Amino acid sequence: NEFDLIITDQKMPGISGHELSDYVRNRNKYNKNTPVIILTTEKISKEEARQSGGMAYFSKSDKQWLLSMVRIIL
């Protein structure tokens, strides 16, 4: 399946948001260009965010920024 956008949590059972983003970018030919937004409660540096392949990181409490980003992407 092709997706327009993927929004995921950073910490999930079995796979992290970083691992999911890596999978989408490098191992899934249908969604390799799909934007991935990762939600987190942790402080993450810009360098960590870039390395993970996520398009953006948002705090779970920052719902207004998240909605704005979703509107821009879609």
LINJO-V675273 format. One record per run of one state. SS is the DSSP state (H for helix, E for strand, C for the rest). FROM is the first residue (numbers start at 0). TO is the last residue. If there is no record, write none. Layout:
ss = <SS:SS>
from = <FROM:FROM>
to = <TO:TO>
//
This chain:
ss = <C:E:C:E:C:E:H:C:E:C:H:C:E:C:H:C>
from = <0:4:9:10:11:15:16:27:34:40:45:52:55:59:62:73>
to = <3:8:9:10:14:15:26:33:39:44:51:54:58:61:72:73>
//
